[in-house]
Amino acid sequence: MTYFLGIDNGGTMTKAALYDAAGRELCVESCETAMLTPAAGFVERDMEEMWEANCTVIRRVMASAGIDPADVACIGICGHGKGLYLWGKDGRPAGYGIISTDNRAYGYTDRWAADGTEEAAFALSCQHLMSCQPVALLAWMKDNRPDIYGNIRWVFECKDYIRFRLTGEAKAEVTDYSGTSLMNLHTRQFDRELLRLFGIEEIEEALPPLCASREIAGYVTAEAAEKCGLHSGTPVIGGMMDIDACALAAGILDDRNVCMIAGTWSINEYIRKTPVTDGSVKMNSLYCLPDYYLIEESSPTSAGNNEWFIRTLLPEVKEEAKRSGKTVFQVMDGWIQSIPPEKFVPLFLPFILGSNVHPNAKGTFAGISAEHGREHLTKSVYEGIAYCHRVHLEKLLASRQTPPDCIRLAGGAARSPVWTQMFADITGLPVERVEANETGALGCAIAGAAAVGAYSSLSEAAETMSKPADRILPDMAAHAAYTKRYELYCRLTRCLDPIWSDMQKLAEQ
């Protein structure tokens, strides 16, 4: 038998999953990695701990599957986009890795927007700037941590760092690096003029050679094989940014459908053969299918807020659910089903980890009264996250000539039938859940299968290995009720906009 290993490095979890050539999942293993917040706006992780977490989940999944490591035909890795993982000239991680919810460099993007740098860069990168992109973080490092900046040998994205540890080969895979504002999307190459605009020209020599998603980018070294329980010499593909991997697993092979990923980030995307260059959408990047660009609206405003809500406000509910043989999500779904769509619940702004309206906006419940209990707040969290997805969706729809056939939904929300129905009702569009448990890992396995010739193309591999679930239609009466609250949600974000900078100043004191 031939198997394909997919590895997914998210903001808080590292996962490994094994698949056969038909896309059947044999087993999944996961490991939590600590999120470090040493100061306001800082979100980091220990890069050695992250590597050890990858080794742990790979060893566990190989042991659980009970297969010969030599039967793993290919390995693919995905990871969160943006952020920054630096390898030092001394052969060690250069400081901590920086996760995509980090906001320390917001002052740089604010300044670049005001002085015309962003506009000049957009002409080349086709991207609006974000404080969590490597260009902003590198500029911050240059000014604030010259000791780290002067020691940089390689500038990595999350999954490219892990591939480097597996293979010893430094490569920059294009879907990830095309979202960094380091690349010219017209030439599909790194661009010296972009580096000059951001004042980081000296970093050019630290940018690894570019490679494609399904390209064999290296082979597992003997040292890594022993540490991870793999076969030395196993090919490792370039892999892709997690949003590409999830879209591929969702069967996004043309421009007919929109993909939503409700994870730490609210990812909303579709593909087309030309970038959107009028500035109306946040990001254009290169998709894993070589003829397509990925058109993206995103922010760190999705199901990560729900994880915070459970961890902070429902810990005993989670434990009680576990003792009774349920999950906390089943309990929450039951609460929400008891509240009709037209019932007002407090408005929740899902800005616990970041925002799509102001770089310093914070999570907010508005409209709480004595009649509201935690079941109402639970529904508020579900609604607020879906409203934020709708904000991004409307920007995407404005860039399309035709509406999508449906939304392909992946991530935490897709595992809840109640939340999936809410997404359909709030957006007014049919929703198809992605059947896979781990869409990021499956997308990597699909690319790996195509890379080693198990399928003739990436499209053929995806059509065979990914399987959308049943279509869920919106309840248009519920849609009308939700739309009234959605409009109030949008008004609330606008009204609060002037206070966030003052609040951030107090938080930094």
C-alpha positions as CSV (number, residue, x, y, z in Angstrom):
1,M,0.0,0.0,0.0
2,T,1.0,3.6,-0.6
3,Y,0.3,6.4,1.9
4,F,0.6,10.1,2.0
5,L,1.4,12.1,5.2
6,G,0.0,15.6,5.7
7,I,1.2,17.9,8.4
8,D,-0.6,21.0,9.5
9,N,1.0,23.7,11.7
10,G,-1.8,26.0,12.9
11,G,-1.7,28.9,15.4
12,T,-2.2,26.7,18.4
13,M,-2.2,23.0,17.2
14,T,0.2,20.8,15.3
15,K,-1.5,17.9,13.5
16,A,-0.4,15.0,11.4
17,A,-2.7,12.8,9.4
18,L,-2.1,9.8,7.1
19,Y,-4.2,9.1,4.0
20,D,-4.4,6.4,1.3
21,A,-4.5,7.2,-2.4
22,A,-8.3,7.4,-2.3
23,G,-8.2,10.2,0.4
24,R,-9.3,7.9,3.2
25,E,-8.0,9.1,6.6
26,L,-6.2,6.3,8.5
27,C,-5.5,8.3,11.6
28,V,-4.8,11.7,13.0
29,E,-2.6,12.9,15.9
30,S,-2.3,16.3,17.3
31,C,-0.2,18.3,19.8
32,E,-0.8,21.7,21.4
33,T,2.0,24.3,21.1
34,A,2.2,27.1,23.7
35,M,1.3,30.6,22.5
36,L,3.5,33.1,24.2
37,T,2.4,36.7,24.9
38,P,5.3,38.5,26.6
39,A,3.8,41.9,25.9
40,A,0.7,43.6,24.5
41,G,0.4,42.7,20.8
42,F,3.1,40.1,20.9
43,V,2.2,36.5,20.0
44,E,5.1,34.1,19.7
45,R,6.1,30.4,20.0
46,D,9.3,28.6,20.8
47,M,10.6,27.3,17.5
48,E,12.4,24.3,19.1
49,E,9.2,23.3,20.9
50,M,7.3,23.7,17.6
51,W,9.8,21.3,15.8
52,E,9.5,18.8,18.7
53,A,5.7,19.0,18.4
54,N,6.0,18.1,14.7
55,C,8.3,15.2,15.6
56,T,5.8,14.0,18.2
57,V,2.7,14.0,16.0
58,I,4.6,12.3,13.2
59,R,5.9,9.5,15.5
60,R,2.4,9.1,17.0
61,V,0.6,8.9,13.7
62,M,3.1,6.4,12.3
63,A,2.7,4.2,15.4
64,S,-1.1,4.5,15.4
65,A,-1.3,3.5,11.7
66,G,1.2,0.6,12.2
67,I,2.6,0.9,8.7
68,D,6.1,0.5,7.3
69,P,7.6,4.0,7.1
70,A,8.9,3.0,3.6
71,D,5.2,2.9,2.5
72,V,4.9,6.7,2.9
73,A,5.3,7.9,-0.6
74,C,5.4,11.6,0.1
75,I,5.1,14.2,2.8
76,G,3.4,17.5,2.5
77,I,3.3,20.3,5.1
78,C,1.1,23.4,5.4
79,G,1.0,26.1,8.1
80,H,-0.4,29.4,9.0
81,G,0.5,32.2,6.6
82,K,2.2,35.5,7.5
83,G,4.1,35.7,10.8
84,L,7.9,35.1,10.9
85,Y,10.3,32.3,11.6
86,L,13.9,33.2,11.5
87,W,16.9,30.8,11.2
88,G,20.2,32.2,12.5
89,K,23.7,32.3,11.0
90,D,24.7,30.3,14.1
91,G,22.6,27.3,12.9
92,R,19.8,27.8,15.4
93,P,16.4,29.6,15.6
94,A,17.0,33.3,15.8
95,G,14.6,34.2,18.6
96,Y,11.1,33.0,18.9
97,G,8.7,32.4,16.0
98,I,6.1,35.0,15.5
99,I,2.5,33.8,14.9
100,S,0.1,35.5,12.5
101,T,-2.0,37.1,15.2
102,D,0.9,39.2,16.4
103,N,0.3,43.0,16.2
104,R,3.5,44.5,17.4
105,A,4.3,46.2,14.1
106,Y,1.0,48.0,13.6
107,G,2.8,51.4,13.8
108,Y,4.8,50.5,10.6
109,T,1.7,49.6,8.5
110,D,-0.1,52.7,9.8
111,R,2.9,54.8,8.7
112,W,3.3,53.1,5.3
113,A,-0.4,53.7,4.6
114,A,-0.1,57.4,5.4
115,D,3.2,58.1,3.6
116,G,2.3,56.3,0.3
117,T,4.5,53.3,0.8
118,E,1.5,50.9,0.8
119,E,0.2,52.3,-2.4
120,A,3.6,52.0,-4.1
121,A,4.0,48.4,-2.8
122,F,0.5,47.4,-3.9
123,A,1.4,48.0,-7.5
124,L,3.9,45.2,-7.3
125,S,2.6,42.9,-4.5
126,C,-1.2,43.3,-5.2
127,Q,-1.6,43.3,-1.4
128,H,-2.7,45.7,1.3
129,L,-0.3,45.6,4.2
130,M,-0.9,43.8,7.5
131,S,1.1,44.2,10.7
132,C,1.6,40.4,10.9
133,Q,3.3,40.2,7.5
134,P,7.1,39.5,7.4
135,V,7.8,42.9,5.9
136,A,6.4,44.8,8.9
137,L,7.9,42.3,11.4
138,L,11.3,42.5,9.7
139,A,11.2,46.3,9.8
140,W,10.3,46.1,13.5
141,M,13.2,43.6,14.1
142,K,15.6,45.9,12.4
143,D,14.7,48.8,14.6
144,N,14.0,47.0,17.9
145,R,16.1,43.8,17.8
146,P,19.2,44.5,15.8
147,D,20.9,41.5,17.5
148,I,18.4,39.2,15.9
149,Y,18.2,41.1,12.6
150,G,21.9,40.9,12.1
151,N,21.9,37.1,12.8
152,I,19.3,36.2,10.1
153,R,20.4,33.5,7.7
154,W,17.0,32.5,6.4
155,V,13.6,34.2,6.5
156,F,11.1,31.3,6.8
157,E,7.3,31.1,6.9
158,C,5.8,28.6,9.4
159,K,5.7,25.4,7.3
160,D,8.9,26.2,5.4
161,Y,10.8,26.2,8.7
162,I,9.5,22.7,9.5
163,R,10.3,21.4,6.0
164,F,13.8,22.8,6.5
165,R,14.2,20.9,9.7
166,L,13.0,17.7,8.0
167,T,15.2,18.0,4.9
168,G,18.0,20.5,5.6
169,E,17.0,22.3,2.4
170,A,16.0,26.0,2.7
171,K,13.2,26.7,0.2
172,A,10.5,29.4,-0.1
173,E,7.2,27.9,-1.4
174,V,5.3,30.3,-3.5
175,T,1.7,30.3,-2.1
176,D,3.1,31.3,1.3
177,Y,5.7,33.8,0.2
178,S,3.3,35.4,-2.3
179,G,1.3,36.5,0.7
180,T,4.2,38.3,2.5
181,S,4.5,41.4,0.4
182,L,8.1,40.3,-0.4
183,M,7.1,39.0,-3.9
184,N,6.1,40.8,-7.1
185,L,2.9,39.0,-8.1
186,H,3.3,40.0,-11.7
187,T,6.8,38.5,-12.1
188,R,6.2,35.8,-9.4
189,Q,9.6,36.5,-8.0
190,F,11.1,38.3,-5.0
191,D,11.5,42.0,-5.7
192,R,14.3,44.3,-4.6
193,E,12.1,47.3,-5.0
194,L,9.7,46.0,-2.4
195,L,12.5,45.5,0.0
196,R,13.7,49.1,-0.7
197,L,10.2,50.5,0.0
198,F,10.1,48.8,3.4
199,G,13.7,49.7,4.3
200,I,14.9,46.0,4.5
201,E,17.1,45.7,1.4
202,E,19.8,43.8,3.3
203,I,17.4,40.9,3.9
204,E,17.5,39.9,0.2
205,E,20.3,37.3,0.7
206,A,18.2,35.6,3.5
207,L,15.3,34.9,1.2
208,P,15.4,31.2,0.3
209,P,15.1,29.9,-3.3
210,L,11.5,29.7,-4.5
211,C,9.7,26.4,-5.1
212,A,6.2,25.3,-6.2
213,S,3.6,23.6,-4.0
214,R,3.8,20.1,-5.6
215,E,7.6,20.3,-6.3
216,I,9.8,17.9,-4.5
217,A,11.7,20.4,-2.3
218,G,13.9,17.9,-0.4
219,Y,14.1,14.5,1.2
220,V,13.9,13.5,4.9
221,T,17.4,13.4,6.3
222,A,18.7,10.5,8.3
223,E,18.7,12.6,11.5
224,A,15.1,13.7,11.0
225,A,14.0,10.2,10.1
226,E,15.4,8.8,13.3
227,K,13.7,11.6,15.3
228,C,10.3,11.3,13.6
229,G,10.0,7.6,12.9
230,L,10.1,8.2,9.1
231,H,12.1,6.5,6.3
232,S,15.2,8.4,5.4
233,G,15.0,9.7,1.8
234,T,11.2,10.1,1.8
235,P,10.3,13.0,-0.6
236,V,8.9,16.2,0.9
237,I,7.0,18.6,-1.4
238,G,7.0,22.4,-1.1
239,G,3.6,22.2,0.5
240,M,1.4,25.3,0.8
241,M,-0.1,27.9,3.0
242,D,-2.9,26.4,5.1
243,I,-5.6,28.4,3.3
244,D,-4.5,26.9,0.0
245,A,-4.4,23.4,1.5
246,C,-7.9,23.8,2.9
247,A,-9.2,25.2,-0.4
248,L,-7.7,22.3,-2.3
249,A,-9.3,19.8,0.1
250,A,-12.6,21.6,-0.3
251,G,-12.4,21.0,-4.1
252,I,-11.8,24.6,-5.1
253,L,-10.5,24.0,-8.6
254,D,-12.2,26.8,-10.5
255,D,-14.0,30.1,-9.7
256,R,-17.5,28.7,-9.2
257,N,-17.4,28.4,-5.4
258,V,-16.2,30.4,-2.4
259,C,-14.2,28.8,0.4
260,M,-14.6,29.8,4.0
261,I,-12.3,28.5,6.7
262,A,-13.4,29.1,10.2
263,G,-10.2,28.5,12.2
264,T,-8.0,30.9,14.2
265,W,-8.4,33.2,11.1
266,S,-11.5,34.0,9.2
267,I,-10.5,33.0,5.8
268,N,-12.7,33.8,2.8
269,E,-11.4,33.1,-0.6
270,Y,-12.0,32.2,-4.2
271,I,-9.7,31.7,-7.2
272,R,-9.5,33.4,-10.6
273,K,-7.0,33.7,-13.4
274,T,-6.2,37.3,-12.8
275,P,-5.5,39.2,-9.6
276,V,-8.0,41.9,-8.3
277,T,-5.9,45.1,-8.7
278,D,-8.4,47.8,-7.9
279,G,-7.6,47.6,-4.1
280,S,-11.1,46.4,-3.2
281,V,-9.9,43.1,-1.6
282,K,-7.3,42.6,1.1
283,M,-5.0,40.1,-0.5
284,N,-4.1,38.5,-3.8
285,S,-1.6,35.6,-3.7
286,L,-0.5,32.7,-5.9
287,Y,-2.7,29.6,-5.6
288,C,-1.4,26.0,-5.7
289,L,-2.9,25.5,-9.1
290,P,-0.4,27.4,-11.3
291,D,-2.9,29.1,-13.5
292,Y,-4.8,30.7,-10.6
293,Y,-4.6,33.5,-8.1
294,L,-6.1,33.2,-4.7
295,I,-8.4,36.2,-3.9
296,E,-8.6,36.5,-0.1
297,E,-10.4,38.5,2.6
298,S,-9.2,37.5,6.0
299,S,-8.6,38.5,9.6
300,P,-7.9,36.7,12.9
301,T,-11.5,36.9,13.9
302,S,-13.0,33.4,13.6
303,A,-13.3,30.2,15.6
304,G,-10.3,31.1,17.7
305,N,-12.7,33.4,19.6
306,N,-14.9,30.4,20.4
307,E,-11.9,28.5,21.8
308,W,-11.2,31.5,24.0
309,F,-14.8,31.6,25.1
310,I,-14.8,27.9,26.1
311,R,-11.5,28.1,27.8
312,T,-12.3,31.2,29.7
313,L,-16.0,31.1,30.5
314,L,-17.1,27.5,30.1
315,P,-14.3,25.3,31.6
316,E,-16.6,23.5,33.9
317,V,-19.2,22.9,31.1
318,K,-16.4,21.3,29.1
319,E,-15.5,19.0,32.0
320,E,-19.1,18.1,32.7
321,A,-19.8,17.3,29.1
322,K,-16.8,15.0,29.0
323,R,-17.9,13.1,32.1
324,S,-21.3,12.6,30.5
325,G,-19.9,11.3,27.2
326,K,-20.5,14.5,25.2
327,T,-18.4,17.2,23.8
328,V,-18.7,20.9,24.9
329,F,-19.7,21.7,21.3
330,Q,-22.7,19.4,21.5
331,V,-23.8,21.2,24.7
332,M,-23.3,24.6,23.0
333,D,-25.3,23.5,19.9
334,G,-28.1,22.4,22.1
335,W,-28.2,25.8,23.8
336,I,-28.2,27.6,20.5
337,Q,-31.0,25.5,19.1
338,S,-33.2,26.5,22.0
339,I,-33.0,30.2,21.0
340,P,-35.0,31.1,17.8
341,P,-33.1,33.1,15.1
342,E,-35.3,36.2,15.6
343,K,-34.5,36.4,19.3
344,F,-32.0,39.2,20.1
345,V,-28.8,38.2,21.7
346,P,-25.9,40.5,22.6
347,L,-23.7,41.5,19.7
348,F,-20.2,40.0,19.9
349,L,-17.3,41.6,18.1
350,P,-14.9,38.6,17.5
351,F,-11.7,40.6,18.0
352,I,-10.1,38.6,20.8
353,L,-7.1,37.7,18.7
354,G,-7.2,40.6,16.2
355,S,-9.6,42.6,14.0
356,N,-10.7,43.4,10.5
357,V,-11.8,47.0,11.3
358,H,-9.0,48.6,13.3
359,P,-5.5,47.2,14.2
360,N,-6.2,47.8,17.9
361,A,-9.9,46.7,18.2
362,K,-10.7,44.4,21.0
363,G,-13.3,41.7,21.6
364,T,-16.7,43.1,22.8
365,F,-20.1,42.0,24.0
366,A,-22.7,44.8,23.4
367,G,-26.3,44.7,24.6
368,I,-26.1,42.4,27.6
369,S,-29.0,42.6,30.0
370,A,-30.2,40.7,33.1
371,E,-32.2,38.2,30.9
372,H,-29.1,36.9,29.2
373,G,-27.3,33.9,30.4
374,R,-24.3,32.0,29.0
375,E,-26.4,30.2,26.4
376,H,-27.2,33.6,24.9
377,L,-23.6,34.6,25.0
378,T,-22.7,31.4,23.2
379,K,-25.1,32.2,20.4
380,S,-23.6,35.7,20.4
381,V,-20.1,34.3,19.8
382,Y,-21.4,32.0,17.0
383,E,-23.3,34.9,15.3
384,G,-20.5,37.4,15.7
385,I,-18.0,35.1,14.0
386,A,-20.4,34.4,11.1
387,Y,-21.1,38.2,10.8
388,C,-17.4,38.9,10.5
389,H,-17.2,36.2,7.7
390,R,-20.1,38.0,6.0
391,V,-18.2,41.3,6.1
392,H,-15.3,39.7,4.2
393,L,-17.7,37.8,1.9
394,E,-19.4,40.9,0.7
395,K,-16.1,42.4,-0.3
396,L,-15.3,39.3,-2.3
397,L,-18.7,39.2,-4.0
398,A,-18.1,42.8,-5.1
399,S,-15.0,41.7,-7.0
400,R,-16.9,38.9,-8.9
401,Q,-19.1,39.2,-12.0
402,T,-21.3,36.3,-10.9
403,P,-22.4,35.0,-7.5
404,P,-20.9,31.7,-6.3
405,D,-22.8,28.4,-6.5
406,C,-22.2,27.8,-2.9
407,I,-19.8,28.3,0.1
408,R,-17.5,25.4,0.9
409,L,-17.0,25.6,4.6
410,A,-14.0,24.1,6.5
411,G,-12.6,24.5,10.0
412,G,-14.2,24.4,13.4
413,A,-17.6,25.8,12.3
414,A,-18.0,23.0,9.7
415,R,-18.0,20.4,12.5
416,S,-21.2,21.8,14.0
417,P,-24.4,21.3,12.0
418,V,-26.0,24.1,14.0
419,W,-23.2,26.6,13.2
420,T,-23.1,25.5,9.6
421,Q,-26.8,26.2,9.2
422,M,-26.2,29.6,10.8
423,F,-23.5,30.4,8.2
424,A,-26.0,29.5,5.5
425,D,-28.7,31.7,7.1
426,I,-26.5,34.7,7.8
427,T,-24.9,34.7,4.3
428,G,-28.0,33.7,2.4
429,L,-26.0,31.2,0.4
430,P,-26.0,27.3,0.2
431,V,-23.2,25.8,2.3
432,E,-21.4,22.5,1.7
433,R,-19.3,21.2,4.6
434,V,-16.0,19.6,3.7
435,E,-16.2,16.0,4.8
436,A,-12.6,15.7,5.9
437,N,-11.7,16.1,9.6
438,E,-8.3,17.7,8.8
439,T,-8.7,19.7,5.6
440,G,-5.2,21.3,5.8
441,A,-3.5,17.9,6.1
442,L,-5.7,16.4,3.4
443,G,-4.7,19.2,1.0
444,C,-1.1,18.4,1.6
445,A,-1.7,14.7,1.0
446,I,-3.5,15.5,-2.3
447,A,-0.5,17.6,-3.5
448,G,1.9,14.9,-2.4
449,A,-0.1,12.2,-4.4
450,A,0.1,14.4,-7.5
451,A,3.8,15.1,-6.9
452,V,4.8,11.5,-7.0
453,G,2.6,10.5,-9.9
454,A,-0.2,8.8,-8.2
455,Y,-2.4,11.1,-10.2
456,S,-1.7,12.9,-13.4
457,S,-2.5,16.4,-12.0
458,L,-3.4,18.2,-8.9
459,S,-6.9,18.6,-10.1
460,E,-7.4,14.9,-10.7
461,A,-6.0,14.1,-7.2
462,A,-8.3,16.6,-5.6
463,E,-11.4,15.4,-7.5
464,T,-10.6,11.8,-6.3
465,M,-9.4,12.4,-2.7
466,S,-11.8,15.3,-1.5
467,K,-15.5,14.8,-0.9
468,P,-17.9,17.7,-0.1
469,A,-20.8,16.7,2.2
470,D,-24.5,17.4,1.7
471,R,-25.6,20.9,0.7
472,I,-27.3,23.0,3.4
473,L,-29.7,25.6,2.2
474,P,-30.4,28.9,3.9
475,D,-33.7,29.6,5.7
476,M,-34.6,32.9,4.2
477,A,-36.8,34.0,7.0
478,A,-33.9,33.4,9.4
479,H,-31.7,35.3,6.9
480,A,-33.9,38.3,7.2
481,A,-33.8,38.3,11.0
482,Y,-30.0,37.8,11.0
483,T,-29.5,40.6,8.5
484,K,-31.2,43.2,10.8
485,R,-28.7,42.3,13.5
486,Y,-25.8,42.1,11.0
487,E,-26.5,45.7,10.0
488,L,-26.4,46.7,13.7
489,Y,-23.1,44.7,14.0
490,C,-21.6,46.8,11.2
491,R,-22.8,50.0,12.8
492,L,-21.4,49.0,16.1
493,T,-17.9,48.4,14.6
494,R,-18.0,51.9,13.0
495,C,-19.1,53.6,16.2
496,L,-16.4,52.1,18.2
497,D,-13.6,52.8,15.7
498,P,-12.4,56.1,17.3
499,I,-11.7,54.6,20.7
500,W,-9.4,51.7,19.9
501,S,-6.1,53.6,19.7
502,D,-6.7,55.3,23.0
503,M,-7.5,51.9,24.6
504,Q,-4.3,50.5,23.2
505,K,-2.2,53.3,24.7
506,L,-3.7,52.4,28.1
507,A,-3.0,48.7,27.5
508,E,0.7,49.5,26.8
509,Q,1.2,51.5,29.9
